[in-house]
């Protein structure tokens, strides 16, 4: 029961992390769009700088995703999760 609670809690934290990423991405691109010089593109000085912080953050987000939704940990030999326990066969 506690494990299910911890899984739900970590998934909720990941969803907040994902939401924060998207909101921050929109804000960074808006800052770039408002502050970039229209003549800079013609001069060859045009560079979308929000790409770098967002790529680095995306790598962290992928690691977080894998930690929360990745492969299930293997149980030691002889142990079964509740869903994998065999139900006793009814007597005829």
C-alpha positions as CSV (number, residue, x, y, z in Angstrom):
1,X,0.0,0.0,0.0
2,X,2.8,2.4,0.9
3,X,4.6,1.6,-2.4
4,X,1.4,2.5,-4.4
5,X,1.2,5.8,-2.4
6,X,4.9,6.6,-3.2
7,X,4.4,5.8,-6.9
8,X,1.4,8.1,-7.1
9,X,3.3,10.8,-5.3
10,X,6.3,10.6,-7.6
11,X,4.1,10.6,-10.7
12,X,2.4,13.8,-9.4
13,X,5.8,15.4,-8.8
14,X,6.8,14.5,-12.4
15,X,3.6,16.0,-13.8
16,X,4.4,19.3,-11.9
17,X,8.0,19.1,-13.3
18,X,6.6,18.7,-16.8
19,X,4.1,21.6,-16.4
20,X,6.8,23.8,-15.1
21,X,9.0,22.9,-18.1
22,X,6.3,23.9,-20.6
23,X,5.4,27.1,-18.8
24,X,9.1,28.1,-18.6
25,X,9.7,27.2,-22.2
26,X,6.9,29.5,-23.4
27,X,8.2,32.3,-21.2
28,X,11.8,31.9,-22.5
29,X,10.6,31.9,-26.1
30,X,8.5,34.9,-25.5
31,X,11.4,36.8,-24.0
32,X,13.6,35.8,-26.9
33,X,10.9,36.8,-29.4
34,X,10.3,40.2,-27.8
35,X,14.0,41.0,-27.2
36,X,15.7,39.8,-30.4
37,X,16.6,42.4,-32.9
38,X,14.8,42.1,-36.3
39,X,18.0,43.4,-38.0
40,X,20.1,40.7,-36.4
41,X,18.7,38.1,-38.7
42,X,19.7,40.0,-41.7
43,X,23.2,40.5,-40.3
44,X,23.7,36.8,-39.5
45,X,23.7,37.3,-35.7
46,X,20.4,35.6,-35.3
47,X,20.5,32.8,-32.8
48,X,17.6,31.3,-30.8
49,X,19.3,31.0,-27.4
50,X,16.4,29.4,-25.5
51,X,17.3,26.2,-27.3
52,X,20.3,25.5,-25.0
53,X,18.7,25.8,-21.5
54,X,15.6,23.9,-22.7
55,X,17.7,21.1,-24.1
56,X,19.6,20.7,-20.9
57,X,16.4,20.8,-18.9
58,X,14.8,18.3,-21.3
59,X,17.6,15.9,-20.5
60,X,16.8,16.2,-16.8
61,X,13.1,15.7,-17.5
62,X,13.8,12.5,-19.5
63,X,15.9,11.2,-16.6
64,X,13.1,12.1,-14.2
65,X,10.5,10.3,-16.5
66,X,12.6,7.2,-16.6
67,X,13.0,7.1,-12.8
68,X,9.2,7.4,-12.3
69,X,7.8,5.4,-15.2
70,X,10.8,3.2,-16.2
71,X,11.1,-0.5,-15.8
72,X,9.7,-2.1,-12.7
73,X,12.3,-3.3,-10.3
74,X,12.8,-7.0,-10.4
75,X,11.6,-8.9,-7.3
76,X,14.0,-11.4,-5.6
77,X,13.5,-15.0,-6.7
78,X,10.6,-16.6,-4.9
79,X,8.7,-13.3,-4.3
80,X,5.6,-12.3,-6.2
81,X,3.7,-9.0,-6.3
82,X,0.1,-9.1,-5.2
83,X,-1.2,-9.1,-8.8
84,X,1.1,-12.0,-9.7
85,X,0.1,-14.3,-6.8
86,X,-1.6,-17.4,-8.0
87,X,-5.1,-17.8,-6.9
88,X,-5.9,-21.2,-5.3
89,X,-7.7,-23.6,-7.6
90,X,-11.3,-24.4,-6.4
91,X,-11.9,-28.0,-5.3
92,X,-14.1,-30.0,-7.5
